[in-house]
């Protein structure tokens, strides 16, 4: 039946000569007003993530100009589909003539058709604008049939140390979450207020529960909970659920939906994006990618991954299931420079034949790491335990595990988290194009992170805290600089410090919570201080 639908759509598209394109704008005329008032474009949690990782606000944080969107949407023959503030563009559909007519608008920089043969050489896409606590409680879960997928990564050892994802937010970008609002394995997510919201970018509404079941199974591998049958890798993380995949067709607009959802995840302060979606071949073959385009920052969704990473998030992507096909390589957006691409192994830790391989066209190791993707235990929309194959499951299984690691050592940057995961893997010293760096050991990653003096400086103190007029720093091993950053992400104080006790005067600062960053060569120590 679905093949019949595909054929019908194909005929409709070509009979009406409809094309997909992205319209890139020249500027953001109201940018300064947003940058002066960051809470008008980002939540406090998103700002806190940037402050904690020393990430500055930039022009690509500013929303797309509404007047520009309206002008394009109202143009003759143009159907608006999606938008991206990171790329400063909108995705439209229409005839070639109607789309090309948009160049007459003064604020249109250039047009990029999904069909590259329609693009002039002069019309090139622009670049994106530019622990912790003492282990007092031991958690012991009865994982049931999910035991192998959890224990393969030693995530159960993090759970036993009471690191179960609490305090971390995972944004799930998928095709739908059918039955999640009714099936038993997900009810704990609702009773514990762990589902924070979601949006359907395909239908442009909030309905995420009456669609496809792929996201249901993905979510169950992280947040599902039925004692003795299925316990996910991050049972206490919080989740946003986004539908970006149109299951009725394969079209580049899905990449635009994906990027828009990633931007919303960033705005709301998510820590991790997990997505078991991939793009290589489209129904209209003129839109399809070639292996030569797998260079890390060419495809639209891959660019989105890289910008998301630049905002401080970890982006985990399934490597793909094309390992046994004529084009076996990792596709978009798993091939992105900053995507943590996850391949699939079986219970014996042998690579699944279907798991896509590397390298990327420019020679980078892909996939990055591996996890269980053969007979993975998940829930279906009816709440029944089923077993499925695919990198679609190895990806979220690892994503939930990473949430537990980051919750245990929250002072890590996203780059440090990714580095710790790769360095814990069993092939780290000899990676290859089938397994990447291998199967991570999250307990080793945690041990390494806690044992790294860059993250846990000894004898380091900031006192008094709270402070009224002046606080002191003791235990710094090398000279450096301290910065105080307010809740809007603005640096309000910068001062040199030395290895002896250094006094910092803050009497003139307004009362409130400030983040501090102590920068010494390659080491960055972060924390918070309360000004009375």
QUIJO-V193798 format. One line per field, one symbol per residue. ss: DSSP state (~ for helix, > for strand, _ for the rest). psi: psi as a letter, one per 30 degrees, with the letter a starting at -180 (. if undefined). Layout:
# QUIJO-V193798
ss->???
psi->???
This chain:
# QUIJO-V193798
ss->_~~~~~~~~~~~~~~___>>>>>>>_____~~~~~~_~~~___~~~~~~~~~______~~~____~~~~~~~~_____>>>>>>____>>>>>>_~~~~~~~~~___>>>>>>__~~~_________________________>__~~~~~___~~~~~~________>>>>>>_________~~~~~~~~___>>>>>>____>________~~~~~~~~~~_>>___>>______>>>>>>_________~~~~~~~~~~~~~~~____>>>>___>_____~~~___~~~______~~~~~~~~~~~___>>>>>__________>__>_______>>>>>>_____>_____>___________>>>>___>>>>_____>>>>__~~~~~~~~~~~~~~~~~~_____~~~~~~~~~~____~~~_>___>__>__~~~~~~~~~~_________>>>___>__>>>>>_____>>>>>>_____>>>>>>>____>>>>______>>>>>>>>>__>>>>>>>>>_
psi->eeeeeeeeeeeeeffghklklkjkleajfgeeeeffiefffkleeeeeeeefghklkleffklkkeeeeeeeeflkgkjkelljeefhllklkaleeeefffffkfgkelkjkejfffklffikkllkj.cdlkifkkkjkjfbfgeefefeggffeeefggjgfkfkkkkjjaflhkfeffkeffeeeefghfjfalkjfefhagjffgblfefeeeeffefkjjkfekklfifgllkkjkjfkjffljkffeeeeeeeeeeeeeefgkekkkkhllkeklejfffllleffigfheleeeeeeeeeefgglkjkkkflhgfglfiglkakgffkegkjkkaklafghkkkefkllallegglkklelllkgkhkklklffgkklklklffeeeeeeeeeeeeeeeeiffkleeeeeeeeefflfgefilafefbfajljfeeeeeeeffjfffikkgkkjlljlkeekllkkgkfllakkkkkafggkjfkkkklaflkkkjkgffklkakkkkkjkjcgkkklakkkk.
